[in-house]
Amino acid sequence: MKKLVFAIISFVLIGCTNPSMEEGLAQLEESLASLQAEMASVDVNQMLEDVTTMQSQVVAMQADVDDYNEQAAGWLTQMDEILVELAALQVIIDNAPTKEQTDALLADVQEVGRQIDLLVLLADYDYDGVINGLDQCPDTELGATVNNQGCSEAQLAEIASGTASSTTTSSTEG
């Protein structure tokens, strides 16, 4: 009985061929043949070389990125240093006097200069009893007797002979 069932199944399968199924199998075989031809044309060794080249390029790019990151870190450090310097300058600027304050200070310094000049004129550098503003002979020897212009008799004799005229002129100008 088994043989009979097997024979019936075989007869049905052989006798019932489907033309659309045969066309599908034919197309499948064509596609498989085309795929095999494409796979046969692939150069695996060239692909391996290309992958190796790409890996080398990736390593080089990574080195470039690392170098750039180092440079960027240096730039950030420089920027931080500049910011610190700018903050210090800002403190100086914030504490700097205004133009009016500077002008007032300059006027004060000029007034002090005038006062010093007045003190110099009123002083007696050679201790002869005649103030510098009136002293015609500013380098009188200590203890020498002088006239109202601060000149000793020895200095007057030098002036008369012409040897001390340049000294007298230059010292009264200063």
JOSUL-V364238 format. One record per residue. N is the residue number from 1. SS is DSSP state (H for helix, E for strand, C for the rest). PSI is psi in whole degrees, 0 to 359 (999 if undefined). OMEGA is omega in whole degrees, 0 to 359 (999 if undefined). Layout:
n->[N	N]
ss->[SS	SS]
psi->[PSI	PSI]
omega->[OMEGA	OMEGA]
This chain:
n->[1	2	3	4	5	6	7	8	9	10	11	12	13	14	15	16	17	18	19	20	21	22	23	24	25	26	27	28	29	30	31	32	33	34	35	36	37	38	39	40	41	42	43	44	45	46	47	48	49	50	51	52	53	54	55	56	57	58	59	60	61	62	63	64	65	66	67	68	69	70	71	72	73	74	75	76	77	78	79	80	81	82	83	84	85	86	87	88	89	90	91	92	93	94	95	96	97	98	99	100	101	102	103	104	105	106	107	108	109	110	111	112	113	114	115	116	117	118	119	120	121	122	123	124	125	126	127	128	129	130	131	132	133	134	135	136	137	138	139	140	141	142	143	144	145	146	147	148	149	150	151	152	153	154	155	156	157	158	159	160	161	162	163	164	165	166	167	168	169	170	171	172	173	174]
ss->[C	H	H	H	H	H	H	H	H	H	H	H	H	H	H	C	C	C	H	H	H	H	H	H	H	H	H	H	H	H	H	H	H	H	H	H	H	H	H	H	H	C	C	H	H	H	H	H	H	H	H	H	H	H	H	H	H	H	H	H	H	H	H	H	H	H	H	H	H	H	H	H	H	H	H	H	H	H	H	H	H	H	H	H	H	H	H	H	H	H	H	H	H	H	H	C	C	C	H	H	H	H	H	H	H	H	H	H	H	H	H	H	H	H	H	H	H	H	H	H	H	H	C	C	C	C	C	C	C	C	C	C	C	C	C	C	C	C	C	C	C	C	C	C	C	E	C	C	C	C	C	E	H	H	H	H	H	H	H	H	H	C	C	C	H	H	H	H	H	H	H	H	H	C]
psi->[327	322	324	315	317	320	321	316	318	317	319	317	320	322	340	59	137	121	325	329	322	321	319	319	323	317	320	318	320	314	320	319	319	318	319	321	319	318	326	331	349	130	96	321	319	321	319	319	317	318	318	317	316	321	319	319	321	319	317	318	322	321	319	317	319	317	315	318	321	315	317	321	320	319	319	320	315	320	321	318	319	319	321	316	319	322	319	318	323	321	316	315	317	327	358	145	158	171	319	317	320	317	319	319	318	317	319	317	318	321	319	320	317	320	321	317	319	318	321	317	326	348	167	87	328	7	40	1	358	127	154	325	335	351	114	340	85	348	39	140	147	130	357	147	134	162	189	340	2	20	136	168	324	319	323	321	320	319	318	323	349	2	336	8	319	325	318	318	314	328	334	337	325	999]
omega->[178	181	180	179	181	180	179	181	180	180	181	183	182	183	184	177	182	183	180	177	178	178	179	178	180	178	178	178	178	180	179	179	178	179	178	179	178	179	179	182	180	178	183	180	178	178	179	177	179	179	179	178	179	178	178	179	178	178	179	178	179	177	178	179	179	178	179	179	177	178	181	177	177	179	179	178	179	179	177	178	179	179	177	179	178	178	178	177	179	177	179	180	180	182	181	179	176	178	180	179	179	178	179	178	177	178	178	180	178	178	177	177	178	179	177	177	179	178	178	179	182	180	178	186	182	175	179	178	179	182	184	181	181	187	178	180	189	184	180	179	182	178	181	176	184	175	182	179	177	182	175	180	179	180	178	178	178	180	182	180	177	182	184	185	180	179	182	181	184	182	177	178	184	999]
